[in-house]
Amino acid sequence: MRKLKICFVTEDFYPDFIGGQGVYGYHLVSELAKMGHQVTVLVEKRPGRREFWKDYKNIRLIEVPFCFGNKLILGIWEYLFFWKFCSGESFDIIHLNGLSGWLFVLFKPKNVSKMIVMDHNTNYEMSLHTRSRLKKLLYSLLIHMEKRLFESADGILFNNPEEEKKVKNYYKIDQKPTKAVYLGVEPIKFSLEEQNKARLALRRKLDWPANAKIVLYVGRLVERKKVDTLVMALKNVPAYGVIVGRGPELDNLKFEIKNLKLENIKFVGWTYQPREYYLASDCFVTVSVAEGGFLITALEAASYGLPLILSPSAAGFPIVKKGRNGYIVDPDDPKELAEKIKMVILRLRSGQVGEESRKLAKQFSWEKCSRETINFYQQLLGRS
């Protein structure tokens, strides 16, 4: 297979990433470079990024000015820096990881053979679940840009077949070359001794009973993640909640917990290495309403043997076997979530729940994700 020259344009990247896009970008770029492909990454300047990537072979980082999280401004800078540093080169593929590549769609560079877009979750889906009028207005603009992005790209990648089907139907892009490529997870190894130490340490740290059953959430604290549903569910469950994350909803959630006088929920802040929390917990919950069908943290949790309780939007991939290693619930129904948490706790004694999760997680790897992505590149370029 001939080695390709790829430009990866992203709005989130490692280190100092925000969510799944950053995790995906880190692993995809790393794997492509291992295969010998030359990868140029256009990314926002953040502390430690250049230092982290400087010794990676086949990877070149081009940092643009910090944009305070504004995707539209970031898109302008990334396009300008592409012309400044890359206009004298030829690229087989330009891979747009999110909406920040919008200018590349409007004015496709002539030194690029094929342009693809990776869809993680659409602004259309997020617009359906916001209560803010201002956000709805903003989403209408972003949806229009997203439509142009999909229409103009030479190909589109999705992270699961359900999302592929849904987006193609909504944006009327049935004739566009697309491919669903599942994301991956790093292999997880741990001993029973390490797990027992982590379980005891976390319970001591939070001043909870040694036999406390812990329900874990890992992710951003934003409206669409529906962490408030989890809070309400834990009001009537004999379990404890650990919330790993940060975001604009933190203060609202803390106020809600204080108002409900709940003593069984703790916010522990954000960490890029949540291993100790996965090891110490008994169940993983995310009931987000806009995940694009795939949740990397759920896959990570399964790798540690945790049963999963997810919303339909977070479970559009074969990681939950109903009743065997978890459940899929209505994100707006705390009573249903509470009942499913109780059912999972009762089944923990069997040990089969964790084994089923680990077995399912082994189907996913970043090497496989990258290999299938390269195959899609080659298909668009007309090569076997």
JOBELRA-V358780 format. One record per residue. RES is the residue in one small letter. OMEGA is omega in radians with two decimals (none if undefined). D_LAST is the distance of its C-alpha to the last C-alpha in whole Angstrom. Layout:
BEGIN
res:RES omega:OMEGA d_last:D_LAST
res:RES omega:OMEGA d_last:D_LAST
END
This chain:
BEGIN
res:m omega:3.13 d_last:8
res:r omega:3.13 d_last:10
res:k omega:-3.05 d_last:13
res:l omega:3.02 d_last:13
res:k omega:-2.96 d_last:17
res:i omega:2.99 d_last:17
res:c omega:-3.10 d_last:21
res:f omega:-3.09 d_last:22
res:v omega:-3.00 d_last:25
res:t omega:3.08 d_last:27
res:e omega:-3.12 d_last:31
res:d omega:-3.05 d_last:31
res:f omega:-3.10 d_last:30
res:y omega:-0.14 d_last:31
res:p omega:-3.11 d_last:34
res:d omega:3.12 d_last:37
res:f omega:-3.11 d_last:34
res:i omega:-3.04 d_last:36
res:g omega:-3.04 d_last:33
res:g omega:3.12 d_last:30
res:q omega:-3.14 d_last:28
res:g omega:3.11 d_last:29
res:v omega:3.13 d_last:29
res:y omega:-3.11 d_last:25
res:g omega:-3.14 d_last:25
res:y omega:-3.07 d_last:26
res:h omega:-3.14 d_last:24
res:l omega:-3.13 d_last:21
res:v omega:3.13 d_last:21
res:s omega:-3.11 d_last:23
res:e omega:3.11 d_last:20
res:l omega:3.12 d_last:17
res:a omega:3.10 d_last:20
res:k omega:3.13 d_last:20
res:m omega:3.12 d_last:16
res:g omega:3.10 d_last:17
res:h omega:3.13 d_last:16
res:q omega:-3.05 d_last:19
res:v omega:3.00 d_last:21
res:t omega:-3.09 d_last:23
res:v omega:3.02 d_last:25
res:l omega:-2.98 d_last:28
res:v omega:3.10 d_last:31
res:e omega:-3.14 d_last:34
res:k omega:3.08 d_last:37
res:r omega:-3.12 d_last:38
res:p omega:3.03 d_last:40
res:g omega:-3.08 d_last:39
res:r omega:-3.09 d_last:35
res:r omega:3.14 d_last:35
res:e omega:-3.11 d_last:37
res:f omega:-3.01 d_last:34
res:w omega:-2.95 d_last:31
res:k omega:-3.08 d_last:33
res:d omega:3.13 d_last:32
res:y omega:3.12 d_last:28
res:k omega:3.09 d_last:26
res:n omega:3.11 d_last:23
res:i omega:3.07 d_last:24
res:r omega:-3.12 d_last:27
res:l omega:3.02 d_last:29
res:i omega:-3.07 d_last:31
res:e omega:3.07 d_last:33
res:v omega:-3.11 d_last:35
res:p omega:3.11 d_last:39
res:f omega:-3.02 d_last:40
res:c omega:3.09 d_last:40
res:f omega:3.09 d_last:42
res:g omega:-3.14 d_last:39
res:n omega:-3.06 d_last:39
res:k omega:-3.09 d_last:35
res:l omega:3.11 d_last:36
res:i omega:3.10 d_last:38
res:l omega:3.12 d_last:35
res:g omega:3.12 d_last:33
res:i omega:-3.13 d_last:35
res:w omega:-3.11 d_last:35
res:e omega:3.12 d_last:31
res:y omega:-3.14 d_last:30
res:l omega:-3.13 d_last:33
res:f omega:3.05 d_last:32
res:f omega:3.14 d_last:29
res:w omega:-3.11 d_last:30
res:k omega:-3.01 d_last:33
res:f omega:-3.01 d_last:31
res:c omega:-3.04 d_last:27
res:s omega:3.14 d_last:28
res:g omega:-3.12 d_last:28
res:e omega:3.04 d_last:24
res:s omega:-3.12 d_last:21
res:f omega:3.05 d_last:18
res:d omega:-3.05 d_last:15
res:i omega:2.86 d_last:16
res:i omega:-3.02 d_last:19
res:h omega:-3.12 d_last:19
res:l omega:-3.09 d_last:23
res:n omega:-3.12 d_last:24
res:g omega:-2.97 d_last:27
res:l omega:-3.09 d_last:29
res:s omega:3.11 d_last:30
res:g omega:-3.00 d_last:27
res:w omega:-3.12 d_last:29
res:l omega:3.10 d_last:30
res:f omega:3.12 d_last:27
res:v omega:-3.12 d_last:26
res:l omega:-3.09 d_last:29
res:f omega:-3.07 d_last:29
res:k omega:3.12 d_last:25
res:p omega:-3.11 d_last:25
res:k omega:-3.12 d_last:24
res:n omega:3.12 d_last:22
res:v omega:-3.13 d_last:19
res:s omega:-3.09 d_last:16
res:k omega:-3.12 d_last:16
res:m omega:3.10 d_last:18
res:i omega:3.12 d_last:18
res:v omega:3.02 d_last:21
res:m omega:3.11 d_last:22
res:d omega:3.10 d_last:24
res:h omega:2.93 d_last:27
res:n omega:-2.96 d_last:30
res:t omega:3.03 d_last:31
res:n omega:3.07 d_last:34
res:y omega:3.14 d_last:35
res:e omega:-3.13 d_last:35
res:m omega:-3.13 d_last:37
res:s omega:-3.10 d_last:39
res:l omega:-2.97 d_last:40
res:h omega:3.10 d_last:42
res:t omega:3.10 d_last:44
res:r omega:-3.09 d_last:48
res:s omega:3.09 d_last:48
res:r omega:3.13 d_last:49
res:l omega:3.12 d_last:47
res:k omega:3.10 d_last:44
res:k omega:3.10 d_last:44
res:l omega:3.13 d_last:44
res:l omega:-3.14 d_last:42
res:y omega:3.13 d_last:39
res:s omega:3.07 d_last:40
res:l omega:-3.12 d_last:39
res:l omega:3.10 d_last:36
res:i omega:3.10 d_last:34
res:h omega:3.12 d_last:35
res:m omega:3.13 d_last:32
res:e omega:3.12 d_last:30
res:k omega:3.11 d_last:30
res:r omega:3.14 d_last:29
res:l omega:-3.12 d_last:26
res:f omega:-3.10 d_last:24
res:e omega:-3.02 d_last:25
res:s omega:-3.12 d_last:24
res:a omega:3.08 d_last:21
res:d omega:3.11 d_last:17
res:g omega:-3.10 d_last:16
res:i omega:3.05 d_last:19
res:l omega:3.06 d_last:18
res:f omega:-3.12 d_last:21
res:n omega:3.01 d_last:22
res:n omega:-3.06 d_last:23
res:p omega:-3.14 d_last:23
res:e omega:3.12 d_last:27
res:e omega:3.10 d_last:26
res:e omega:-3.13 d_last:23
res:k omega:-3.09 d_last:25
res:k omega:-3.10 d_last:29
res:v omega:3.12 d_last:27
res:k omega:3.13 d_last:25
res:n omega:-3.08 d_last:29
res:y omega:-3.07 d_last:31
res:y omega:3.07 d_last:29
res:k omega:-3.11 d_last:28
res:i omega:-3.08 d_last:25
res:d omega:-3.07 d_last:23
res:q omega:-3.09 d_last:21
res:k omega:3.05 d_last:19
res:p omega:3.14 d_last:16
res:t omega:3.08 d_last:17
res:k omega:3.04 d_last:16
res:a omega:3.14 d_last:19
res:v omega:3.12 d_last:18
res:y omega:3.05 d_last:21
res:l omega:-3.02 d_last:23
res:g omega:3.08 d_last:24
res:v omega:3.10 d_last:27
res:e omega:3.10 d_last:28
res:p omega:-3.10 d_last:30
res:i omega:3.07 d_last:34
res:k omega:3.07 d_last:36
res:f omega:3.12 d_last:40
res:s omega:3.08 d_last:43
res:l omega:3.11 d_last:46
res:e omega:3.12 d_last:48
res:e omega:-3.14 d_last:46
res:q omega:-3.14 d_last:46
res:n omega:3.10 d_last:49
res:k omega:3.14 d_last:50
res:a omega:3.13 d_last:48
res:r omega:-3.12 d_last:50
res:l omega:-3.10 d_last:53
res:a omega:-3.11 d_last:53
res:l omega:3.14 d_last:51
res:r omega:3.06 d_last:54
res:r omega:-3.13 d_last:57
res:k omega:-3.10 d_last:55
res:l omega:3.14 d_last:56
res:d omega:3.10 d_last:59
res:w omega:3.12 d_last:58
res:p omega:-3.11 d_last:59
res:a omega:-3.13 d_last:57
res:n omega:-3.13 d_last:56
res:a omega:3.05 d_last:55
res:k omega:-3.03 d_last:52
res:i omega:3.04 d_last:49
res:v omega:-3.00 d_last:47
res:l omega:2.94 d_last:44
res:y omega:3.08 d_last:43
res:v omega:3.13 d_last:40
res:g omega:3.13 d_last:39
res:r omega:3.11 d_last:40
res:l omega:3.13 d_last:44
res:v omega:-3.03 d_last:43
res:e omega:-3.01 d_last:44
res:r omega:-3.14 d_last:41
res:k omega:3.05 d_last:41
res:k omega:3.09 d_last:44
res:v omega:3.11 d_last:46
res:d omega:3.07 d_last:49
res:t omega:3.10 d_last:48
res:l omega:3.12 d_last:48
res:v omega:-3.14 d_last:51
res:m omega:3.14 d_last:53
res:a omega:-3.09 d_last:52
res:l omega:3.07 d_last:53
res:k omega:-3.04 d_last:56
res:n omega:-3.12 d_last:57
res:v omega:3.10 d_last:55
res:p omega:-3.11 d_last:56
res:a omega:-3.11 d_last:53
res:y omega:-3.10 d_last:53
res:g omega:3.04 d_last:50
res:v omega:-3.09 d_last:48
res:i omega:3.13 d_last:46
res:v omega:-3.12 d_last:44
res:g omega:3.08 d_last:43
res:r omega:3.13 d_last:44
res:g omega:-3.04 d_last:45
res:p omega:-3.13 d_last:47
res:e omega:-3.07 d_last:48
res:l omega:-3.11 d_last:50
res:d omega:3.11 d_last:53
res:n omega:-3.13 d_last:53
res:l omega:3.10 d_last:52
res:k omega:3.11 d_last:55
res:f omega:3.14 d_last:57
res:e omega:3.13 d_last:56
res:i omega:3.10 d_last:57
res:k omega:-3.14 d_last:60
res:n omega:3.14 d_last:61
res:l omega:3.14 d_last:60
res:k omega:-3.14 d_last:62
res:l omega:-3.13 d_last:59
res:e omega:-3.02 d_last:59
res:n omega:3.12 d_last:56
res:i omega:3.13 d_last:53
res:k omega:2.99 d_last:52
res:f omega:-3.06 d_last:50
res:v omega:-3.14 d_last:49
res:g omega:-3.09 d_last:47
res:w omega:3.02 d_last:44
res:t omega:3.07 d_last:42
res:y omega:-3.13 d_last:38
res:q omega:-3.07 d_last:39
res:p omega:-3.06 d_last:40
res:r omega:-3.08 d_last:40
res:e omega:-3.12 d_last:44
res:y omega:3.05 d_last:44
res:y omega:-3.12 d_last:41
res:l omega:-3.02 d_last:43
res:a omega:-3.01 d_last:46
res:s omega:-3.11 d_last:46
res:d omega:-3.06 d_last:46
res:c omega:3.12 d_last:44
res:f omega:-3.11 d_last:41
res:v omega:2.90 d_last:42
res:t omega:-3.13 d_last:40
res:v omega:3.13 d_last:41
res:s omega:-3.14 d_last:39
res:v omega:-3.12 d_last:39
res:a omega:-3.14 d_last:36
res:e omega:-3.12 d_last:33
res:g omega:3.05 d_last:30
res:g omega:-3.08 d_last:30
res:f omega:-3.10 d_last:29
res:l omega:-3.09 d_last:31
res:i omega:-3.14 d_last:30
res:t omega:3.08 d_last:34
res:a omega:3.11 d_last:34
res:l omega:3.08 d_last:31
res:e omega:-3.13 d_last:33
res:a omega:3.11 d_last:36
res:a omega:3.13 d_last:35
res:s omega:3.09 d_last:34
res:y omega:3.09 d_last:37
res:g omega:-3.14 d_last:38
res:l omega:2.96 d_last:40
res:p omega:-3.04 d_last:40
res:l omega:2.96 d_last:39
res:i omega:-3.00 d_last:41
res:l omega:2.98 d_last:38
res:s omega:3.11 d_last:38
res:p omega:-3.11 d_last:36
res:s omega:3.13 d_last:34
res:a omega:-3.02 d_last:34
res:a omega:3.12 d_last:33
res:g omega:3.10 d_last:30
res:f omega:-2.95 d_last:28
res:p omega:-3.14 d_last:29
res:i omega:3.12 d_last:31
res:v omega:3.00 d_last:34
res:k omega:-3.00 d_last:36
res:k omega:3.11 d_last:39
res:g omega:-3.11 d_last:42
res:r omega:3.07 d_last:40
res:n omega:3.10 d_last:39
res:g omega:-3.07 d_last:40
res:y omega:3.01 d_last:41
res:i omega:-3.01 d_last:39
res:v omega:3.05 d_last:42
res:d omega:-3.08 d_last:43
res:p omega:-3.12 d_last:43
res:d omega:-3.08 d_last:47
res:d omega:-3.13 d_last:49
res:p omega:3.12 d_last:50
res:k omega:3.11 d_last:52
res:e omega:3.13 d_last:49
res:l omega:3.13 d_last:47
res:a omega:3.14 d_last:51
res:e omega:-3.13 d_last:51
res:k omega:3.07 d_last:47
res:i omega:3.10 d_last:48
res:k omega:-3.13 d_last:51
res:m omega:3.12 d_last:49
res:v omega:-3.14 d_last:47
res:i omega:3.13 d_last:50
res:l omega:-3.08 d_last:51
res:r omega:-3.08 d_last:48
res:l omega:-3.07 d_last:48
res:r omega:-3.08 d_last:50
res:s omega:-3.12 d_last:48
res:g omega:-3.11 d_last:45
res:q omega:-3.12 d_last:43
res:v omega:-3.13 d_last:42
res:g omega:3.14 d_last:40
res:e omega:3.12 d_last:38
res:e omega:3.11 d_last:37
res:s omega:-3.14 d_last:35
res:r omega:-3.14 d_last:34
res:k omega:3.13 d_last:32
res:l omega:-3.10 d_last:30
res:a omega:-3.11 d_last:30
res:k omega:3.11 d_last:28
res:q omega:-3.02 d_last:25
res:f omega:3.08 d_last:24
res:s omega:3.10 d_last:23
res:w omega:3.08 d_last:22
res:e omega:3.12 d_last:19
res:k omega:3.11 d_last:17
res:c omega:-3.11 d_last:18
res:s omega:3.13 d_last:16
res:r omega:3.13 d_last:13
res:e omega:3.08 d_last:13
res:t omega:3.09 d_last:13
res:i omega:3.10 d_last:11
res:n omega:3.10 d_last:8
res:f omega:3.05 d_last:10
res:y omega:-3.07 d_last:10
res:q omega:3.11 d_last:6
res:q omega:-3.14 d_last:7
res:l omega:-3.14 d_last:10
res:l omega:3.11 d_last:9
res:g omega:-3.13 d_last:7
res:r omega:3.11 d_last:4
res:s omega:none d_last:0
END
